[in-house]
Amino acid sequence: MKKRLHILIGLLFLLFSCTENPFFTDTIDTPNRISVEGKVALNDDANPAGVFVWLERFNLSTFTDSSGYFKLKLPDPHLQPGEGLNGVYSIYFYLANFKVKTASLLLLNGQIEYGKGDVNENGRIKNTIVLQKILDIATEIIPAKVQDDNKDPLDIVITLNNQIDSVHVATYKHITGQTSCIIIKPEDKPIESAILLQGIGTELRDEWITQKTVWLMRYQFSVGFFSPGKYEFIPYIIIYQDELPDELIAAIDEEALSFTYRFLNLPFKQKTGHLTVSKSVD
């Protein structure tokens, strides 16, 4: 009798401790579906690293790697409002000078419904997200190499090429329409070291870019303004997009649109200007 009891207890233990059904071959699968991944590409074939990926409502974000890959993981359902959100939510893909794009995912009790919306059965965005460039930005410094005792002015040439019919932008300009602001960052230093140049009497003005547009600035820098080294020149350009939530920008940096070093936190794909300053020979 005791032997039969031991066998029965052993069978019960086997039944309740196995992850597989002993009578069928199907694995019992109860996944925690709280992650989604995917890939982003750019329509100009540029490196897709640094695209900002943001999930609304959760305020979750990440940046793509050099291959364009990203992954977001939601909090466990019991840590979400109501112990699990329900509904359709959008993932945003953002570069400042590319058209923002979204993908949708469906949540049920705080978990992602794989195979629904834009998410496939494996928890991956079904198609590669391809972002379209809307504004090509190229900055050139003339001359690009000077000595630290240079007394001649520098020309800063910013060329804007719209890739769609029109692009709504803003920057600091004089009442005459002359652009007069630039951000200069020593290449070997953090963004906090950036120098902000803004002309006297300028204000933030809107402009529609409907054709190739060139902003030309000429600055006369005092001798010694630049110590020997390499400098990057970044134009201050706000690019408006109707589909862009304010919360997305705030997730990058609440002051990202201000004319401060924090503007450099905005993800762009552009050709910035470069200046090399060498030590003068006595």
Buried (B, 14 or more C-beta within 10 A) or exposed (E): EEEEEEEEEEEEEEEEEEEEEEEEEEEEEEEEBBEBBBBBBBEEEBEBBBBBBBBBEBEBBBEBBEEBBBBBEBEEBEEBEEEBBBEEBBBBBBBBBBBBBBBEBBBBEBBBBBEBBBBBEEBBBEEEBBBEBBBBBBBBBEEEEBBBEBEEEBEBBBBBBBBEEEBBBBBBBBEEEBBBBBBBBBEEEEBEEBBEBBBEEBEEBEBEBEEEBEBEBEBEBEEEEBEEBBBBBBBBBBBEBEEBBEEBBEBBBEBBBEBBBBBBBBBBBBEBBBBBBEEEEE
